[in-house]
Amino acid sequence: MCVYLAVVVAIGLYYMRRANESSDNYFIGGRKLGPWIAAMSAEASDMSGWLLMGLPGVAYWFGLSNAIWTAIGLAAGTYINWLFVAKRLRRYSTLAGNAITIPEFLSNRYKENKKIILTIASLFILVFFAVYAGSCFVTFGKLFSTLFGMQYQIVMIIGAIIVILYTFLGGFLAESATDFLQGIVMIIALCSVLTVGVVAAGGIPAILDNIKSIPGFFEFFGIAQPQMADGVQQLDPAGNPLFGPAGEYGLLTIISIMSWGLGYFGMPQVLLRFMAISKSSELKKSRRIAIVWCVISLFAAVAIGLTGRTLYPAALLTRSSSENIFIVMSTGLLPAFLAGIVMSGILAATMSSSDSYLLIASSAVARDIYKGIFRKDATDKQIMLVSRITLLLVSLFGIVVALNEDSVIFKVVSFAWAGFGATFGPIILFSLFWKRTTRAGAIAGMVTGGSMVFIWNKLISKLGGVFAIYELFPAFVLSCIAIVVVSLLTKKPDQAILDEFEAAKTYEC
């Protein structure tokens, strides 16, 4: 694991000179990514440690339904995003002033003089990515404290420093190259642990017999209900975990869970890979690579959680600790050296995401706010200095968020995911595919979507029932409505904007 950490830092050092040549290189790699790196880095940065810890933990704790519907929604969202959004965004972002960040693209798309869209988009990126970075640091802390019995807070900070170091040095090129490596490590780790786990459990029939005996555990339309006391699952006299009657898992819940797939349309770390690929014609190859990686990884993660409940039924008795099932299986079933390699998969997942979050958040401040609003004549050197200072500040905030070792990774990630999906997803889609969208409509959509995530999560969801739906879905829908209504009530876009929209459909780059 130490060797692996040394390799990713070395990659940062390797790309340091190229990254420092210009802010374009530092933030988007000069649009030079190949199809393999674009695809693998997009998926690896998207999934994070949530894939190896959060999703298996959900399957271990609640059973099949919650985890599998999440995986189906994410797989569908991945495919649709690559199929419809990727090529149009690559073309349009180049045509619209060669934009290299999402806020810059949206601002250039509507040719605004007063940079309101730029400011709003940058601030939302800063807020949600700071939270996202915190979720990654939680993964670091849980991994090393579980493996080595070290104090959570100390090892969490050490992990954060390593990510900060190579992102600080090498920028987007280092991030994308390490993400490619990390994507390979992640899928090998998932498939290896699943294979060894199935063999150790006595094969698939034995696993199915065991999990079918738990009420609601192996159902698409039901959910397991662990019997809890003071946040801990109770055991019977024989030491077996206790479950109550199966809970209902109806259509509304399925819609809520599958709406995770809507988040892809607004994920800056994925959208940037679309913009950074060297040629738009290579996106078809990237799409195939990405969807194969995504489907295999998601369903392996779900299966690991189910297998883990068979192998270690009473090992993890709290909702938070259930996210360690991948670690428990790896260390319990593999020789130490191989377990170290597999554990590097969690490092890979975490680092591939946190570096993206830190870099995009810093670009939002340095390129979009500092240069775009306050100092338009800023040099590349000044932009990169501000970027690196911001990177350090966002990292510090993420560390503060991660200090609580009882944080549930799945919950932290789901909130930030909803924030990006509702803030940027609708306006990206409308900007690319509806030329009647106006600047005022774009502003209304972003503000409605981003604010509604907070309002729904903190207030409306407390009402229960139909209002307990995942906040991404209502916020996404309300953002779309705001865009359409405000656009139709405001003046039609200028002819120059309409002409550029039409040109983007066939622009070759």
Salt bridges, closest charged atoms under 4 A:
GLU21 OE2 - ARG17 NH1 3.33
ASP24 OD1 - ARG367 NH1 3.45
GLU104 OE1 - ARG367 NE 3.31
GLU112 OE1 - ARG439 NE 2.92
GLU175 OE2 - ARG273 NH2 2.49
ASP179 OD2 - ARG273 NH2 2.83
GLU323 OE1 - LYS142 NZ 3.10
ASP377 OD1 - ARG375 NE 3.79
GLU500 OE2 - LYS111 NZ 3.09
GLU502 OE2 - LYS435 NZ 3.14
GLU502 OE1 - LYS505 NZ 3.13
GLU508 OE2 - ARG91 NH2 3.46
